[in-house]
Amino acid sequence: MENKTNWSVDTAHSEIEFKVKHMMISTVTGSFSDFDASIEAADDSFKNAKFRFSAKIDSISTKNKDRDTHLKSDDFFNAEKFPKLTFESKSFDGEKMVGDMTIRDVTKEITLDVDFNGIAVDPYGQTKAGFEATGTINRKDFNLNWNAVTEAGSIVVSDKVRLIANLQFIKQ
């Protein structure tokens, strides 16, 4: 039985964001303030480590209360019925991570580009590891189906959603 090292997310030094085109001319950025993540790794390369992640839908913020309320409604995430989104990795080669993303009641395999920024020891003697992960999903794949069209015929919210996760982990 090989020894695995557990790492847990340092939420004070991590952020989860998403970006969506609005009316195809500007980008709206949102984030989740309440999330959890962990890694189970065989070694410090993190190759084929198990990454797990979840975010509470209720913690979504786009810096606009009405829009956030709309995102939490059944038009999008339905936070009441599906309080979390989750991601669980299946493979990681050091650059590409493949895993299952679950939003609402839909689970789909997605691929994330991951920059492993290395390991450092902080002033308190804790060992930290930093990762930046980016990817793109089609929100309609996950039944986030709401849409509207402007008078000029352009779509209000694009189907493509960019995910950006900057995560720092603490070695347990």
MDTraj code that builds the backbone (N, CA, C; nanometers):
import mdtraj as md
import numpy as np

residues = "MET GLU ASN LYS THR ASN TRP SER VAL ASP THR ALA HIS SER GLU ILE GLU PHE LYS VAL LYS HIS MET MET ILE SER THR VAL THR GLY SER PHE SER ASP PHE ASP ALA SER ILE GLU ALA ALA ASP ASP SER PHE LYS ASN ALA LYS PHE ARG PHE SER ALA LYS ILE ASP SER ILE SER THR LYS ASN LYS ASP ARG ASP THR HIS LEU LYS SER ASP ASP PHE PHE ASN ALA GLU LYS PHE PRO LYS LEU THR PHE GLU SER LYS SER PHE ASP GLY GLU LYS MET VAL GLY ASP MET THR ILE ARG ASP VAL THR LYS GLU ILE THR LEU ASP VAL ASP PHE ASN GLY ILE ALA VAL ASP PRO TYR GLY GLN THR LYS ALA GLY PHE GLU ALA THR GLY THR ILE ASN ARG LYS ASP PHE ASN LEU ASN TRP ASN ALA VAL THR GLU ALA GLY SER ILE VAL VAL SER ASP LYS VAL ARG LEU ILE ALA ASN LEU GLN PHE ILE LYS GLN".split()
xyz = np.array([
    [0.0861, -0.1197, 0.0000],
    [0.0000, 0.0000, 0.0000],
    [0.0895, 0.1244, 0.0000],
    [0.0792, 0.2021, -0.1085],
    [0.1646, 0.3217, -0.1146],
    [0.1069, 0.4327, -0.0269],
    [0.1960, 0.5145, 0.0224],
    [0.1535, 0.6247, 0.1076],
    [0.1004, 0.7398, 0.0239],
    [-0.0177, 0.7872, 0.0612],
    [-0.0769, 0.9023, -0.0066],
    [-0.0681, 1.0212, 0.0879],
    [-0.0467, 1.1379, 0.0296],
    [-0.0456, 1.2609, 0.1078],
    [-0.1747, 1.3355, 0.0805],
    [-0.2380, 1.3838, 0.1860],
    [-0.3605, 1.4622, 0.1706],
    [-0.3288, 1.6107, 0.1797],
    [-0.3929, 1.6851, 0.0920],
    [-0.3797, 1.8305, 0.0873],
    [-0.5209, 1.8875, 0.0944],
    [-0.5399, 1.9930, 0.1728],
    [-0.6717, 2.0566, 0.1747],
    [-0.6588, 2.2017, 0.1318],
    [-0.7653, 2.2523, 0.0719],
    [-0.7602, 2.3858, 0.0127],
    [-0.7442, 2.4932, 0.1204],
    [-0.6646, 2.5935, 0.0891],
    [-0.6481, 2.7116, 0.1732],
    [-0.7389, 2.8190, 0.1124],
    [-0.8625, 2.8274, 0.1636],
    [-0.9621, 2.9154, 0.0994],
    [-0.9223, 3.0628, 0.1052],
    [-0.8411, 3.1010, 0.2037],
    [-0.7984, 3.2414, 0.2140],
    [-0.7086, 3.2816, 0.0969],
    [-0.6448, 3.1824, 0.0336],
    [-0.5542, 3.2110, -0.0778],
    [-0.6000, 3.1414, -0.2063],
    [-0.7300, 3.1252, -0.2208],
    [-0.7851, 3.0571, -0.3377],
    [-0.9074, 3.1316, -0.3879],
    [-0.9348, 3.1170, -0.5165],
    [-1.0565, 3.1764, -0.5720],
    [-1.1088, 3.0937, -0.6885],
    [-1.2410, 3.0938, -0.6992],
    [-1.3103, 3.0208, -0.8046],
    [-1.3924, 3.1223, -0.8817],
    [-1.3644, 3.1348, -1.0100],
    [-1.4363, 3.2337, -1.0902],
    [-1.4910, 3.1704, -1.2176],
    [-1.5902, 3.2375, -1.2736],
    [-1.6385, 3.1998, -1.4058],
    [-1.6647, 3.3281, -1.4831],
    [-1.6520, 3.3190, -1.6148],
    [-1.6719, 3.4353, -1.7007],
    [-1.7677, 3.3984, -1.8130],
    [-1.8634, 3.4856, -1.8359],
    [-1.9654, 3.4630, -1.9389],
    [-1.9816, 3.5906, -2.0199],
    [-1.9897, 3.5749, -2.1514],
    [-2.0145, 3.6908, -2.2376],
    [-2.1593, 3.7372, -2.2195],
    [-2.1735, 3.8695, -2.2088],
    [-2.3056, 3.9292, -2.1948],
    [-2.3355, 4.0096, -2.3199],
    [-2.4448, 3.9761, -2.3881],
    [-2.4840, 4.0398, -2.5132],
    [-2.3707, 4.0353, -2.6165],
    [-2.2791, 3.9399, -2.5977],
    [-2.1667, 3.9123, -2.6881],
    [-2.0671, 4.0289, -2.6992],
    [-2.0840, 4.1338, -2.6145],
    [-1.9929, 4.2479, -2.6249],
    [-1.9107, 4.2717, -2.4991],
    [-1.9538, 4.2151, -2.3868],
    [-1.8770, 4.2345, -2.2645],
    [-1.8782, 4.1048, -2.1851],
    [-1.7929, 4.0970, -2.0856],
    [-1.7804, 3.9753, -2.0053],
    [-1.8209, 4.0038, -1.8623],
    [-1.9043, 3.9177, -1.8082],
    [-1.9432, 3.9269, -1.6676],
    [-1.8644, 3.8197, -1.5922],
    [-1.8056, 3.8593, -1.4793],
    [-1.7299, 3.7655, -1.3960],
    [-1.8096, 3.7338, -1.2708],
    [-1.8148, 3.6077, -1.2388],
    [-1.8799, 3.5649, -1.1156],
    [-1.7828, 3.4815, -1.0348],
    [-1.8162, 3.4604, -0.9087],
    [-1.7308, 3.3774, -0.8240],
    [-1.8156, 3.3047, -0.7213],
    [-1.7544, 3.2033, -0.6611],
    [-1.8151, 3.1315, -0.5495],
    [-1.7302, 3.1596, -0.4266],
    [-1.7918, 3.2050, -0.3182],
    [-1.7145, 3.2368, -0.1977],
    [-1.7074, 3.1185, -0.1017],
    [-1.7984, 3.0219, -0.1166],
    [-1.8018, 2.9071, -0.0266],
    [-1.7723, 2.7806, -0.1064],
    [-1.6504, 2.7289, -0.0918],
    [-1.6104, 2.6108, -0.1677],
    [-1.5130, 2.5271, -0.0857],
    [-1.4942, 2.4038, -0.1309],
    [-1.4022, 2.3136, -0.0636],
    [-1.3291, 2.2331, -0.1704],
    [-1.2041, 2.1972, -0.1415],
    [-1.1277, 2.1171, -0.2367],
    [-1.0229, 2.0374, -0.1603],
    [-0.9885, 1.9223, -0.2163],
    [-0.8861, 1.8396, -0.1543],
    [-0.8108, 1.7634, -0.2617],
    [-0.6895, 1.7212, -0.2255],
    [-0.6074, 1.6400, -0.3154],
    [-0.5539, 1.5217, -0.2362],
    [-0.5509, 1.4078, -0.3015],
    [-0.4828, 1.2904, -0.2469],
    [-0.3748, 1.2554, -0.3484],
    [-0.2473, 1.2724, -0.3074],
    [-0.1368, 1.2575, -0.4024],
    [-0.0354, 1.1542, -0.3549],
    [0.0208, 1.0817, -0.4511],
    [0.1236, 0.9824, -0.4198],
    [0.2593, 1.0495, -0.4006],
    [0.2819, 1.1602, -0.4731],
    [0.4096, 1.2307, -0.4620],
    [0.3909, 1.3783, -0.4966],
    [0.5006, 1.4542, -0.4910],
    [0.4927, 1.5991, -0.5097],
    [0.4828, 1.6430, -0.6555],
    [0.4728, 1.5475, -0.7486],
    [0.4480, 1.5854, -0.8886],
    [0.2973, 1.6010, -0.9109],
    [0.2182, 1.5411, -0.8214],
    [0.0716, 1.5409, -0.8268],
    [0.0156, 1.4672, -0.9484],
    [0.1031, 1.3981, -1.0234],
    [0.0531, 1.3229, -1.1392],
    [-0.0428, 1.2145, -1.0909],
    [-0.1566, 1.2076, -1.1588],
    [-0.2644, 1.1145, -1.1255],
    [-0.3134, 1.1235, -0.9818],
    [-0.2928, 1.2386, -0.9202],
    [-0.3509, 1.2623, -0.7885],
    [-0.5018, 1.2718, -0.8035],
    [-0.5734, 1.2491, -0.6936],
    [-0.7197, 1.2633, -0.6938],
    [-0.7537, 1.4035, -0.6475],
    [-0.8147, 1.4823, -0.7343],
    [-0.8597, 1.6169, -0.7004],
    [-1.0111, 1.6147, -0.6828],
    [-1.0581, 1.6728, -0.5746],
    [-1.2023, 1.6850, -0.5514],
    [-1.2341, 1.8298, -0.5207],
    [-1.3490, 1.8736, -0.5708],
    [-1.3857, 2.0130, -0.5535],
    [-1.5375, 2.0255, -0.5433],
    [-1.5849, 2.1152, -0.4586],
    [-1.7278, 2.1459, -0.4563],
    [-1.7472, 2.2933, -0.4214],
    [-1.8536, 2.3512, -0.4733],
    [-1.8865, 2.4910, -0.4422],
    [-2.0347, 2.5004, -0.4105],
    [-2.0671, 2.5818, -0.3090],
    [-2.2077, 2.6037, -0.2735],
    [-2.2659, 2.7085, -0.3681],
    [-2.3723, 2.6687, -0.4374],
    [-2.4362, 2.7573, -0.5356],
    [-2.4854, 2.8863, -0.4689],
    [-2.5306, 2.8735, -0.3456],
    [-2.5828, 2.9903, -0.2740],
    [-2.4766, 3.0990, -0.2527],
    [-2.3485, 3.0631, -0.2686],
    [-2.2407, 3.1599, -0.2452],
    [-2.2001, 3.2330, -0.3725],
    [-2.2780, 3.2158, -0.4796],
    [-2.2452, 3.2776, -0.6082],
    [-2.2556, 3.4300, -0.5988],
    [-2.1607, 3.4976, -0.6610],
    [-2.1668, 3.6442, -0.6648],
    [-2.1164, 3.6970, -0.7985],
    [-2.1971, 3.7840, -0.8592],
    [-2.1555, 3.8541, -0.9807],
    [-2.1584, 4.0051, -0.9548],
    [-2.1593, 4.0412, -0.8285],
    [-2.1656, 4.1813, -0.7828],
    [-2.2948, 4.2508, -0.8283],
    [-2.4009, 4.1707, -0.8438],
    [-2.5319, 4.2256, -0.8793],
    [-2.6373, 4.1342, -0.8173],
    [-2.7071, 4.1864, -0.7151],
    [-2.7996, 4.1048, -0.6354],
    [-2.9110, 4.0413, -0.7196],
    [-2.9705, 4.1208, -0.8088],
    [-3.0790, 4.0680, -0.8920],
    [-3.0305, 3.9559, -0.9829],
    [-2.9141, 3.9767, -1.0425],
    [-2.8571, 3.8741, -1.1313],
    [-2.8218, 3.7486, -1.0510],
    [-2.7659, 3.7668, -0.9305],
    [-2.7311, 3.6509, -0.8475],
    [-2.8552, 3.5710, -0.8101],
    [-2.9629, 3.6422, -0.7762],
    [-3.0899, 3.5766, -0.7432],
    [-3.1392, 3.4970, -0.8640],
    [-3.1267, 3.5558, -0.9834],
    [-3.1682, 3.4879, -1.1065],
    [-3.0835, 3.3623, -1.1288],
    [-2.9514, 3.3718, -1.1075],
    [-2.8628, 3.2565, -1.1256],
    [-2.8970, 3.1422, -1.0303],
    [-2.9427, 3.1773, -0.9091],
    [-2.9778, 3.0744, -0.8098],
    [-3.1142, 3.0111, -0.8378],
    [-3.1922, 3.0739, -0.9257],
    [-3.3275, 3.0252, -0.9551],
    [-3.3213, 2.9053, -1.0500],
    [-3.4377, 2.8473, -1.0775],
    [-3.4453, 2.7300, -1.1635],
    [-3.4098, 2.7610, -1.3092],
    [-3.4086, 2.8911, -1.3492],
    [-3.3636, 2.9274, -1.4839],
    [-3.2189, 2.8836, -1.5053],
    [-3.1424, 2.8834, -1.3964],
    [-3.0019, 2.8443, -1.4055],
    [-2.9708, 2.7278, -1.3099],
    [-2.9129, 2.7572, -1.1938],
    [-2.8596, 2.6515, -1.1069],
    [-2.9630, 2.5811, -1.0194],
    [-3.0733, 2.6468, -0.9873],
    [-3.1714, 2.5940, -0.8920],
    [-3.1010, 2.5528, -0.7613],
    [-3.0506, 2.6546, -0.6905],
    [-2.9719, 2.6324, -0.5687],
    [-3.0490, 2.5560, -0.4623],
    [-3.1788, 2.5729, -0.4596],
    [-3.2597, 2.5072, -0.3577],
    [-3.2575, 2.3555, -0.3753],
    [-3.2773, 2.3116, -0.4998],
    [-3.2829, 2.1679, -0.5289],
    [-3.1434, 2.1075, -0.5459],
    [-3.0497, 2.1856, -0.6013],
    [-2.9131, 2.1370, -0.6286],
    [-2.8131, 2.2338, -0.5642],
    [-2.7900, 2.2188, -0.4325],
    [-2.7131, 2.3206, -0.3587],
    [-2.5640, 2.3297, -0.3915],
    [-2.5088, 2.2267, -0.4588],
    [-2.3639, 2.2262, -0.4849],
    [-2.3336, 2.1904, -0.6291],
    [-2.2208, 2.2403, -0.6776],
    [-2.1627, 2.1846, -0.7986],
    [-2.0355, 2.1126, -0.7554],
    [-2.0002, 2.0063, -0.8243],
    [-1.8839, 1.9274, -0.7834],
    [-1.7977, 1.8914, -0.9040],
    [-1.6713, 1.8639, -0.8749],
    [-1.5778, 1.8153, -0.9756],
    [-1.4912, 1.7077, -0.9104],
    [-1.4732, 1.5980, -0.9799],
    [-1.3861, 1.4915, -0.9305],
    [-1.2968, 1.4451, -1.0450],
    [-1.1649, 1.4502, -1.0222],
    [-1.0720, 1.4162, -1.1302],
    [-1.0668, 1.2659, -1.1539],
    [-1.0381, 1.2301, -1.2800],
    [-1.0159, 1.0909, -1.3179],
    [-0.8697, 1.0701, -1.3546],
    [-0.8073, 1.1740, -1.4112],
    [-0.6659, 1.1638, -1.4475],
    [-0.6039, 1.3028, -1.4485],
    [-0.4728, 1.3067, -1.4237],
    [-0.3974, 1.4324, -1.4293],
    [-0.2548, 1.3986, -1.4700],
    [-0.2120, 1.4535, -1.5847],
    [-0.0774, 1.4214, -1.6350],
    [0.0234, 1.5321, -1.6036],
    [-0.0171, 1.6272, -1.5198],
    [0.0705, 1.7388, -1.4876],
    [0.0320, 1.8658, -1.5613],
    [-0.0463, 1.8498, -1.6693],
    [-0.0924, 1.9661, -1.7471],
    [-0.2418, 1.9630, -1.7750],
    [-0.2929, 1.8449, -1.8080],
    [-0.4360, 1.8308, -1.8383],
    [-0.5006, 1.7453, -1.7300],
    [-0.6131, 1.7946, -1.6808],
    [-0.6894, 1.7177, -1.5837],
    [-0.8249, 1.6846, -1.6440],
    [-0.8588, 1.5567, -1.6404],
    [-0.9884, 1.5104, -1.6891],
    [-1.0677, 1.4678, -1.5673],
    [-1.1944, 1.5093, -1.5642],
    [-1.2766, 1.4701, -1.4513],
    [-1.4231, 1.4922, -1.4775],
    [-1.5033, 1.4531, -1.3798],
    [-1.6481, 1.4661, -1.3908],
    [-1.6965, 1.5903, -1.3174],
    [-1.7628, 1.6775, -1.3914],
    [-1.8245, 1.7971, -1.3357],
    [-1.9731, 1.7691, -1.3227],
    [-2.0280, 1.7967, -1.2038],
    [-2.1719, 1.7809, -1.1826],
    [-2.2315, 1.9161, -1.1465],
    [-2.3264, 1.9590, -1.2289],
    [-2.4035, 2.0807, -1.2034],
    [-2.5499, 2.0410, -1.2168],
    [-2.6322, 2.0845, -1.1220],
    [-2.7699, 2.0369, -1.1164],
    [-2.7657, 1.8846, -1.1051],
    [-2.8409, 1.8135, -1.1911],
    [-2.8400, 1.6667, -1.1854],
    [-2.7695, 1.6089, -1.3074],
    [-2.6781, 1.6872, -1.3647],
    [-2.6071, 1.6437, -1.4849],
    [-2.4582, 1.6296, -1.4542],
    [-2.4022, 1.5135, -1.4888],
    [-2.2582, 1.4910, -1.4740],
    [-2.1988, 1.4713, -1.6123],
    [-2.0954, 1.5492, -1.6431],
    [-2.0288, 1.5398, -1.7733],
    [-1.8784, 1.5417, -1.7516],
    [-1.8084, 1.4722, -1.8387],
    [-1.6625, 1.4744, -1.8328],
    [-1.6115, 1.6038, -1.8955],
    [-1.5215, 1.6710, -1.8259],
    [-1.4605, 1.7923, -1.8801],
    [-1.3083, 1.7812, -1.8674],
    [-1.2379, 1.8621, -1.9454],
    [-1.0918, 1.8674, -1.9382],
    [-1.0507, 2.0079, -1.8976],
    [-0.9634, 2.0166, -1.7997],
    [-0.9116, 2.1452, -1.7529],
    [-0.7633, 2.1541, -1.7854],
    [-0.7179, 2.2737, -1.8222],
    [-0.5751, 2.3000, -1.8362],
    [-0.5249, 2.3442, -1.6999],
    [-0.4195, 2.2799, -1.6523],
    [-0.3719, 2.3077, -1.5169],
    [-0.2255, 2.3500, -1.5186],
    [-0.1971, 2.4628, -1.4551],
    [-0.0597, 2.5033, -1.4275],
    [-0.0317, 2.4710, -1.2822],
    [0.0642, 2.3828, -1.2607],
    [0.1088, 2.3533, -1.1247],
    [0.2231, 2.4508, -1.0974],
    [0.1998, 2.5419, -1.0027],
    [0.2950, 2.6502, -0.9786],
    [0.4026, 2.6163, -0.8766],
    [0.4021, 2.4924, -0.8289],
    [0.5083, 2.4497, -0.7390],
    [0.4667, 2.4424, -0.5935],
    [0.5659, 2.4117, -0.5115],
    [0.5457, 2.3928, -0.3680],
    [0.6353, 2.4910, -0.2940],
    [0.5824, 2.5488, -0.1875],
    [0.6601, 2.6431, -0.1067],
    [0.6207, 2.6263, 0.0394],
    [0.7109, 2.6645, 0.1278],
    [0.6813, 2.6614, 0.2707],
    [0.6546, 2.8053, 0.3139],
    [0.5394, 2.8265, 0.3788],
    [0.5030, 2.9629, 0.4208],
    [0.5756, 3.0006, 0.5506],
    [0.5634, 3.1272, 0.5955],
    [0.6359, 3.1714, 0.7155],
    [0.5998, 3.0946, 0.8423],
    [0.4880, 3.0221, 0.8396],
    [0.4440, 2.9476, 0.9581],
    [0.4853, 2.8011, 0.9516],
    [0.5648, 2.7664, 0.8497],
    [0.6138, 2.6296, 0.8382],
    [0.5180, 2.5336, 0.7692],
    [0.4106, 2.5865, 0.7120],
    [0.3161, 2.4999, 0.6407],
    [0.3605, 2.4839, 0.4957],
    [0.3514, 2.3610, 0.4458],
    [0.3851, 2.3351, 0.3058],
    [0.2622, 2.3588, 0.2200],
    [0.2802, 2.4422, 0.1162],
    [0.1681, 2.4797, 0.0294],
    [0.1991, 2.4414, -0.1146],
    [0.0955, 2.4123, -0.1896],
    [0.1078, 2.3854, -0.3331],
    [0.0056, 2.4725, -0.4050],
    [0.0449, 2.5284, -0.5195],
    [-0.0436, 2.6181, -0.5932],
    [-0.0765, 2.5673, -0.7322],
    [-0.2021, 2.5817, -0.7687],
    [-0.2505, 2.5380, -0.8995],
    [-0.3397, 2.6455, -0.9606],
    [-0.3320, 2.6593, -1.0922],
    [-0.4276, 2.7409, -1.1661],
    [-0.4904, 2.6511, -1.2707],
    [-0.6219, 2.6417, -1.2665],
    [-0.6924, 2.5554, -1.3613],
    [-0.7907, 2.6394, -1.4420],
    [-0.7944, 2.6156, -1.5725],
    [-0.8895, 2.6861, -1.6586],
    [-0.9562, 2.5853, -1.7513],
    [-1.0772, 2.6176, -1.7885],
    [-1.1495, 2.5309, -1.8810],
    [-1.2732, 2.6017, -1.9299],
    [-1.3403, 2.5394, -2.0237],
    [-1.4624, 2.5961, -2.0806],
    [-1.5694, 2.4887, -2.0834],
    [-1.6887, 2.5269, -2.0407],
    [-1.8017, 2.4347, -2.0522],
    [-1.9131, 2.5046, -2.1304],
    [-2.0033, 2.4250, -2.1834],
    [-2.1258, 2.4788, -2.2421],
    [-2.2332, 2.4660, -2.1346],
    [-2.2860, 2.5784, -2.0891],
    [-2.3809, 2.5752, -1.9775],
    [-2.5051, 2.4924, -2.0107],
    [-2.5416, 2.4856, -2.1391],
    [-2.6616, 2.4105, -2.1775],
    [-2.6423, 2.2598, -2.1594],
    [-2.5161, 2.2141, -2.1609],
    [-2.4877, 2.0728, -2.1319],
    [-2.5328, 2.0363, -1.9912],
    [-2.5397, 2.1373, -1.9030],
    [-2.5734, 2.1149, -1.7617],
    [-2.7129, 2.1699, -1.7261],
    [-2.7964, 2.1858, -1.8292],
    [-2.9342, 2.2341, -1.8114],
    [-2.9437, 2.3736, -1.7492],
    [-2.8432, 2.4582, -1.7760],
    [-2.8533, 2.6003, -1.7381],
    [-2.9037, 2.6706, -1.8639],
    [-3.0346, 2.6537, -1.8886],
    [-3.0871, 2.6777, -2.0230],
    [-3.1447, 2.8154, -2.0500],
    [-3.1642, 2.8962, -1.9472],
    [-3.2327, 3.0235, -1.9674],
    [-3.1667, 3.1041, -2.0778],
    [-3.2491, 3.1685, -2.1580],
    [-3.1935, 3.2579, -2.2580],
    [-3.2908, 3.3671, -2.2945],
    [-3.2368, 3.4739, -2.3467],
    [-3.3178, 3.5830, -2.3982],
    [-3.2395, 3.6440, -2.5128],
    [-3.3125, 3.7121, -2.5998],
    [-3.2506, 3.7742, -2.7160],
    [-3.2845, 3.9226, -2.7133],
    [-3.1866, 4.0062, -2.7451],
    [-3.2096, 4.1510, -2.7469],
    [-3.2909, 4.1886, -2.8708],
    [-3.3367, 4.3126, -2.8743],
    [-3.4126, 4.3606, -2.9906],
    [-3.3313, 4.3465, -3.1183],
    [-3.2002, 4.3668, -3.1068],
    [-3.1128, 4.3573, -3.2250],
    [-3.0841, 4.2122, -3.2634],
    [-3.1333, 4.1195, -3.1823],
    [-3.1183, 3.9782, -3.2171],
    [-2.9954, 3.9111, -3.1582],
    [-2.9232, 3.9806, -3.0699],
    [-2.8075, 3.9128, -3.0106],
    [-2.8481, 3.8450, -2.8796],
    [-2.7791, 3.7388, -2.8493],
    [-2.8085, 3.6584, -2.7311],
    [-2.7585, 3.7309, -2.6076],
    [-2.8384, 3.7284, -2.5000],
    [-2.8024, 3.8005, -2.3780],
    [-2.6885, 3.7304, -2.3030],
    [-2.6967, 3.5986, -2.2908],
    [-2.5946, 3.5231, -2.2181],
    [-2.5386, 3.4155, -2.3093],
    [-2.4060, 3.4133, -2.3273],
    [-2.3477, 3.3126, -2.4153],
    [-2.3595, 3.1728, -2.3526],
    [-2.3535, 3.0707, -2.4382],
    [-2.3592, 2.9327, -2.3892],
    [-2.2261, 2.8922, -2.3273],
    [-2.1193, 2.9530, -2.3778],
    [-1.9843, 2.9177, -2.3340],
    [-1.9515, 2.9864, -2.2017],
    [-1.9050, 2.9079, -2.1065],
    [-1.8662, 2.9614, -1.9757],
    [-1.7207, 2.9236, -1.9502],
    [-1.6383, 3.0235, -1.9210],
    [-1.4980, 2.9976, -1.8880],
    [-1.4836, 2.9815, -1.7375],
    [-1.4129, 2.8769, -1.6975],
    [-1.3891, 2.8508, -1.5551],
    [-1.2436, 2.8829, -1.5229],
    [-1.2209, 2.9508, -1.4110],
    [-1.0857, 2.9842, -1.3668],
    [-1.0764, 2.9549, -1.2182],
    [-0.9877, 2.8624, -1.1813],
    [-0.9687, 2.8298, -1.0398],
    [-0.8230, 2.8522, -1.0031],
    [-0.7996, 2.9405, -0.9072],
    [-0.6665, 2.9595, -0.8503],
    [-0.6713, 2.9003, -0.7114],
    [-0.6005, 2.7896, -0.6927],
    [-0.6138, 2.7161, -0.5679],
    [-0.4795, 2.6937, -0.5000],
    [-0.4769, 2.7223, -0.3717],
    [-0.3597, 2.6927, -0.2917],
    [-0.4004, 2.5844, -0.1913],
    [-0.3167, 2.4838, -0.1792],
    [-0.3463, 2.3717, -0.0898],
    [-0.2424, 2.3630, 0.0214],
    [-0.2842, 2.3146, 0.1375],
    [-0.1971, 2.2965, 0.2530],
    [-0.1754, 2.1462, 0.2735],
    [-0.0503, 2.1075, 0.2844],
    [-0.0172, 1.9675, 0.3101],
    [-0.0619, 1.9321, 0.4515],
    [-0.1354, 1.8215, 0.4621],
    [-0.1883, 1.7809, 0.5935],
    [-0.0898, 1.6928, 0.6690],
])
top = md.Topology()
chain = top.add_chain()
for i, resn in enumerate(residues, 1):
    res = top.add_residue(resn, chain, resSeq=i)
    for name in ("N", "CA", "C"):
        top.add_atom(name, md.element.get_by_symbol(name[0]), res)
traj = md.Trajectory(xyz[None], top)
